[in-house]
Amino acid sequence: MTITKLNPTIKIRLFLLLISTVSTMAVLPYIIIYFSGLVGTIITGILFLAVMFVNVLGSILGGYVSDKIGRKRIILLSEFIIFIGFVCAAFANSPLGTFPYATFVAFLVIQFSTGVGNPVYQALIIDISLPEERRVIYTYSYWIRNIGIAIGSMIGAFLFFNYIFPLFIGVAVASLCVFFITLLFIKETYTPAFEKVRENSYKSFLMFKAYIQILSHRFFAIFSIASLLIVSVEEQLTNYIGVRLANEIENPVPLAPFLLIEIDGVNLLGILKSTNTIIIVCFTILVTKQIKNCNDRSLLLIGLILFFGAYTVISISTTPYILIIAIIIASIGEMIHIPVKQTMLSNIVPDHARSTYMAAYSIAIMIGVSMAGVFLILSSWLPPSLLTFLIGSMGVWSTLLFFNLTKQESPLYNK
C-alpha cells in the first residue's frame, strides 16, 4: 500500500505532522541553551523538570477527556492554546526586552497543551485506519517526523539566537494554520455514547481509576516498559554519550586512519546525529519496501538487536570511524523496529479507551527520556564500563520482553 491510498484524513494528519515537527524542532533543541545562558544550569534543570511534569499532566487529562467527548474538540483547543503560548513567548523576547521567566510560563502552557493533544492525535489515526494499513502509516509518520526534525533543526540553528522574536511568531502562525486546517478538513473520528458522558463527566476520580485499570492490562504494561527502555537508551546519545565524547575527545583526532580530517568530541556528536537523520530520511521508504513481506516479529527482534548492539558500542567507544559505523547500524535497526512496534501498540489498545491508553504510553516514554538524565548524573560516580553494562542490560531486557510478548502462541499477538 502507498500513501496515496490512505484515508484522506490520515494524509492531512501526516501533512500537519510535518508542519508541527518543523516548527517545534526550530525551537525545542535550543530552548535549554537559551535558559541556561539566562538563568544558569541549575535553575534550567528545575525548569526542565517542571515542563516535563506539565506535559505528563496534559497527556493524562487529554487522553481521558478525548475518550469521553471525542477527538476534534480536544485537538482544536490544544492547537489554539499552543498558538497563544508561542505568541506570548514571542512578546517575552521582543525588541522591548527579554523576560526568561515569562518565556518559561509560556512554555509551560505550550507543553501542557502539547501533552493534551499528542495522545488524541495517536488515537485519531487508530480510529480511521485498518490494522493492515498501520505499518505503512507509521512508516510514513516516522519518515515525515525525521524530515521535520532535520528541517526544523536547521531553521532553528540559523534563526533562534539572532531572530528569536520573528521565529516564535512564525511558529505561532504555523500552529494557527494547523488549527484552521484541522477545523476545516478533519472530521470527528470518535463519538462516545452521550449517556455515558453525561453520567460520568462530573466524577473526576474516574479518570484516575481509568489509568489504574490500564496497569492491570498486562500486555500493555509490559509493552510500555520495553518501549521505555528503548527510549532510555536512544536518549543517551544527546545526554550521557554526548557529554562523554566531549570530555574524552577534547583534542581533535583523525576521523579515520586514512583521512586527514580531524574532529573533537562535539564535532563527532554532531556527525553521529546528522548521520542518523540522513539515513532515516533517505532510506526509510526503500528499506520498508524491501522488508514489506517479512514477518513482523522477526523484523522487530532483528531491529532491536541491531539497535541495542550498536548503542552499546557507541556508549563505550571513542574511535570516530567505529562510532559512525555503529550509528549506521543503529539507524538501520531503528528503521526496522519502530513501524512494527507502533503497529503493535495500535492493535492492542481497546476501542473505547484509545486516547487514555496512548496517554499512558506517552507517560512511559517521558519516563524513558528522564532516565537519560539519571545516567548523566550517575556518570559523575560510575565508570563508563559499568554504564555501558547497564545500557547493554537494558537492551537485553527490552528485547527479551518483546520476544515473550510476540510469541506466536500468544492470543494477544497476531501475525
N, C-alpha and C positions, 0 to 999 in steps of 0.2 A: 504494500500500500504506500502511496505517495502523499505528500502534504496536500495536494490539490483535491484529493478525495475525502478529506476530513470534513467534519461538520463545520459550516461557516462560522459558528460561534467560537469553535476551537481555533480556527485560523485567525480570527480577530484577537482572541486572547494571546496567541503567540506573538502577534504584531505588537500588542500592548506590553507584553513581557519585554520585548526588545527596547521599547521606549523607556519603560520604567528602569530597566537594568542600566542602560546608558546614562540616564540622568542620576540615578543613585550612585553608581560607581564613579561618577565625576566628582563626588563629594566624600563618600564614606572612607575611602583609603587614606584620605588626607586630614580628616577631622581630628584624629588623635594627635597628629603633629601640630595642628592648629592650637588645640587646647594645651598641650604640653609646653608650647612656647609662650603661652599667655598666663597660665596658672600653675605650671610646674607638673612634674610627673606623678607625684603622689595624689594630688587633687584630681588629675586627669584619670588615674586609675579608679578613684572613687566614683567619678562621674561616669566612667565607662560601665562600671557595675550597675549603677543606677539606671542607665539607659537599657542595659540588658534585662534588668528586672521589669521595667515597664513594658518592654517588648513581650516578655513572657506573660505578663498580666493581660496585655492586649490579645494575645493568642488564646488564652483561656476564655476570655469574655467573647471574643468574636466567633470562635468555634462553636460555643454553646448556643449563643443567640441566633446564629445563622441556621442552626438546625430547628429553631423554633419559629422564625419569621421569614426564612428564605435567604437567598444569596445576594440578590441585586442591591437591595437597600443598604446592606452592610458594606458592600464594595463601594457604592457611591459615597456613603458617609465617610468611609476611611480615606478615599482618594481626595475628597474635598478638604478634610482636615489636614491631610498631608500638604495640599496646596497652601492652606492658611499658614501651616508651620514653616514652610520654606519662604513665604513672603515675610513672616516675622523674622526669620533668620537673616534674610537679606537686609532688612532695615536695622537689624542689630549689628550689621557690618557695612553700613553705608558710608558715604563721604562725611556724614555728620559725626561718626565715631565708631569705635569697635567696643562691643559690650559682650565679653565671653560668657558671662553667666546668663544673660538674656538669650544668647545663642544656645546655651545648654538647655534652657527651658523649652525653647522651640524644638530642639532635637528630642527632648522627652516626649513632646506631643507627636512629633513625626514618627518616632519609633514605636510608640504605643499604637498609633493608627496603622502603621505597617504590620505590627503584630496582629491587629484585629483582622486585617484584610488577607494575610497570607494563607491561613487555613481555609478561608472561604474560597479563594481562587482555586486552591487544590481540589476542594470538594466540587466546585463548578465543573472542572474538567472531568471528574469521575461521573458526575450526573449525566453528562451528554455523550459519553464515549462507551463503546463496546469493549469488552475485555480483550478481544483480538486486535483492537486498534491501539491499545495503550502503550505497548512497547514502542511503536512508531511515534506516538505523540510525545512520549518522554525523551526519546532520542532527539527529536527536533527541539524540544524545550531546552534540553541540556546544551545542545549546539548553539541555539539562539542566545541563551544566557551567557555563554562564554564569549560570543561575538560582542554582546553588550558590555561585558566586563572589559574586553580589550579596547573597545572604542571609548567607553566612559573613562577608563583609567588614563588614556592618552589625553582626552579633553581636560580632565582634572589636573594632569601634570603641567599643562600649559596655562591654565586659567585660574586654578584655585587660589594661589598665594598672591597673584597680582591683580586679578579681576574677580574677587570673591563676590562682590555685590551683584554684578550682572550674571555671574554663574548661578547664584541662588535664585535670582529672578527667572533665569532660563529653566532651571529645574522646576520651579513653581508652575511655569507655563506648561511644561511637559506633563505635570500632574493634572493640571486643569484639562489638557487635551485628553488624557486618559479618562477623566471623569465624563466628559461630554461624549466620547466615543462609546463608553460603556452605557451611558444614559440612552443614546440613540440607537445603538446597534446590537447590544447584548440583551437577550430576553431572560426573564426569570427561569431558572432551571430546576427549582425545587420549591414545592408548595406544601408545607406541613398541614396536618389536619387542624382546622380552626378551633375545634372544641378543645383539643389538647393545649393549644397556645393559650386560650382563654382561661383554662383551668389552672395552668402551671405558671403563668407569666409572673405572678406576684411572689412565688416561692423561690427566693434566690438560693436557698440551701440546696435545691435540686441540682443546681449547676455543679456544686462540689460533689454531690452524690454521683452525678454522671461521670465525673473524672475518676472517682474512686472505683466505679464499676469497670471502667476501662482497664484498670490494673488487674482485674480478675480475668481479662482476656489473655490467656497465657501466650498464645502465638504472637499476638500484637506486642505484648510486653517484651518478649524475648527478641523479636524483630527490632524493636526500638533500641534495646540495649546493644545489640550487634551493630546497628547503624550509628549509635552514639560513639562506639569505639572507632569506626571508620573515620568519622569527622574529627575525633580527637587526634588521630594520627595525621590526617591531612593538614590540620591547622598547625602542626608543629613546624611546617616549612617557614611560615612567616613569624613564628614565635621562637621557640627554643632553638631550632635548627638554624634559623637566620641569625640569631644572636651568637650562637657557637661559631658559625662561619666567619662572622665579622670579627670575633675575638681571636680566633685561631689562625686566620689568614690576614693579619694586619698589613703585612708587606706583600706587594704584588708577586705572584708566582706564574709560571708559564701555563697557559690554558691547556696545552698538550705538549708532549716532548718534542714534536716535530714542528711546532708553531712558535713564532717569536712574540706573539701577543701575550701580555701579562695582565692579570686581574687580581684584585683583592677579594676579600670575603663578601663585601657589599655588592661589588660588581657581579660576583658569582651567583649571589642570591637573585639578582635581577635577571641574569641569564636563565636560571632554573625556572623562575616564574614565567618568563616570556616563552621559553621552550614549551612548557606545559600548555600555555594558552594557544600558541600557534599550532601545535599538534592537534589539539582538540578541535579548533576552528577548521583546520584544513582537512582533517582525516575522519571526523566522526561519521559523516554520511557514507563515506567509502567503506569504512570498517563495518558499519551496520549492514550494508548491502552484502558484504562478504560472509557475514555470520547469521543472516536472517533465517536460515533454515536449521540452525544448530539448536540443540536442546538448551532451554533456559537455565536449568540447574547447572549444567556443565559450564555454560558461559559465566554464570555468577561466581562459581567457585574458582575457575581459572582466572577471571578478572581480579578477584580478591587476592589470590596467591601472588599474581604479578604485582599488584598494587602494594601489598604489605611487605613483600620481599624487597621491592625496590626502596620503599621508605625506610626499611631497617638499614639498608646500606647507606642511604642518604644521611641517616641520623648519626653515623659514626665516621664516614669517610671525609677526608679533606682534599682528595685528589680531584681537580676540576673535571677531567675527561670522564672519570668513573662516575662522578655525580651527574654529569649530563646524560650519560648512558642510562643511569638509574632513573632519572626523571622521565626519559623517553619510555622506559618500560612501565613506570608508574602511570604515565598518561594513557598508554595502551590498556592497562588494566582498568583504569578509570572509565574509559570509553566503553569497555565491555560490560562492567558490572552495574553502572549506575542506571541505565534504562531498564535492565532486568529487575533490579531492586525496587525501583519506583513502580513498576508494573505490579510486582508482588504486593506492595503496600496498597495500591488502589483496589486490588482484588480481595483483600482481607477485611476491609472496613465495612460495617453494616450500612445499609442504605439510609436508615433513619438517623444516623449519628455521624455522617461523614465529616462534617466540619469539626465536631468535637474530637474525633479520632485524629484528624490532621493537626489540630491544635496541640494535642498531647504529644504527637510525634515531633512537632516543631519545638516543644519544650525539651524533649530528649536531645534534639540537635543542638539547642542552645547550651545545654549542659556539656555536650561534647566540645563545643567551642571554648567554653570556660575551662575545661580540663587542660587545654593548651597553655593557658595562663598558669595553671598549677605546675606544669612541667617547667615553665620558665622560672618559677620560684624555687623548685626543687634543684634546678641546675646550679644554684648557689652552694649547695651542700653535697650533692651526689656526683660521682664521676660520670663522664659521658658513656662509658661502657655499661654502667648499670641502667642509665636512662635508655640506651639502645636496647638492652634486655627487656625493659618494661614496654617499649614500643613494639618490639617483636612479639612479646607475650600478648599484648592487646590484639595484634593481628591474628595470632593463633586462635585466641578465644573467639574473636568475631567470626573467623572462617568456620570454626567448629560449630558455633551456634547456627550459622546459616546452613551448614552441612546437615545438621539434625532437623532443622525446620523444613528443609526441602526434600526430605526423603520421599521417594515415590509412593510409599505406602501411607503417607500422611493424608488424612481426609481433608485437611485444610489447604493442601497444596496441589494444584492441578498443573499438569504438563511437566 
